Amino acid sequence: MNDDQRIRPSKVADDRASLTSFLDYQRATLDMKCQGLTGEQLKQKAIPTSGLTLLGLVRHAASVERSWFRFALNAEDVRPLWPGKADGTSAEFHVEDADVDEAFGVWREECVRARAVASSFASLDDTVTCGGVTISLRYVLTHMIEEYARHNGHADLLREATDGAVGE
């Protein structure tokens, strides 16, 4: 995990470049936290009181990218990637039988599609209405940075508990 290939956001960029580069930086951080681990390690519940796993976080990130960019902003008729369980929990976190390569492939593809949707908006302040709520591209980008940053904190703890690796 020492080979940090992330591109750091500019300290002088305009709003759009700043938000999109911070989001890409957070995406790259999640990817970095998962590098070098086996499928079993990615599925490992490293904290006894939690069902969180690194692979579950990747699958969750794919679902969130899909729902905010494709469903909310682009009004695509997309179905959940991993439908919920009868007990109300999100299936993306149930990784026992999950295919690691598929999960990373889906996540990376959703990131590509999200970038395309974001670039189709002329302004950060352009809005859409989804479910009766008006949202802007600025809101979605900011929310996604928050989403990744929060879960990357979880990924830090999971990675350290899995193999002792620490780092930004």
Secondary structure in CASP SS format (residue, H / E / C, confidence):
PFRMAT SS
TARGET T0000
AUTHOR 0000-0000-0000
METHOD secondary structure of the structure
MODEL  1
M C 1.00
N C 1.00
D C 1.00
D C 1.00
Q C 1.00
R C 1.00
I C 1.00
R C 1.00
P C 1.00
S C 1.00
K C 1.00
V C 1.00
A C 1.00
D C 1.00
D H 1.00
R H 1.00
A H 1.00
S H 1.00
L H 1.00
T H 1.00
S H 1.00
F H 1.00
L H 1.00
D H 1.00
Y H 1.00
Q H 1.00
R H 1.00
A H 1.00
T H 1.00
L H 1.00
D H 1.00
M H 1.00
K H 1.00
C H 1.00
Q C 1.00
G C 1.00
L C 1.00
T C 1.00
G H 1.00
E H 1.00
Q H 1.00
L H 1.00
K C 1.00
Q C 1.00
K C 1.00
A C 1.00
I C 1.00
P C 1.00
T C 1.00
S C 1.00
G C 1.00
L C 1.00
T C 1.00
L H 1.00
L H 1.00
G H 1.00
L H 1.00
V H 1.00
R H 1.00
H H 1.00
A H 1.00
A H 1.00
S H 1.00
V H 1.00
E H 1.00
R H 1.00
S H 1.00
W H 1.00
F H 1.00
R H 1.00
F H 1.00
A H 1.00
L H 1.00
N C 1.00
A C 1.00
E C 1.00
D C 1.00
V C 1.00
R C 1.00
P C 1.00
L C 1.00
W C 1.00
P C 1.00
G C 1.00
K C 1.00
A C 1.00
D C 1.00
G C 1.00
T C 1.00
S C 1.00
A H 1.00
E H 1.00
F H 1.00
H C 1.00
V C 1.00
E C 1.00
D C 1.00
A C 1.00
D C 1.00
V H 1.00
D H 1.00
E H 1.00
A H 1.00
F H 1.00
G H 1.00
V H 1.00
W H 1.00
R H 1.00
E H 1.00
E H 1.00
C H 1.00
V H 1.00
R H 1.00
A H 1.00
R H 1.00
A H 1.00
V H 1.00
A H 1.00
S H 1.00
S C 1.00
F C 1.00
A C 1.00
S C 1.00
L C 1.00
D C 1.00
D C 1.00
T E 1.00
V E 1.00
T E 1.00
C E 1.00
G C 1.00
G C 1.00
V E 1.00
T E 1.00
I E 1.00
S E 1.00
L H 1.00
R H 1.00
Y H 1.00
V H 1.00
L H 1.00
T H 1.00
H H 1.00
M H 1.00
I H 1.00
E H 1.00
E H 1.00
Y H 1.00
A H 1.00
R H 1.00
H H 1.00
N H 1.00
G H 1.00
H H 1.00
A H 1.00
D H 1.00
L H 1.00
L H 1.00
R H 1.00
E H 1.00
A H 1.00
T H 1.00
D H 1.00
G C 1.00
A C 1.00
V C 1.00
G C 1.00
E C 1.00
END
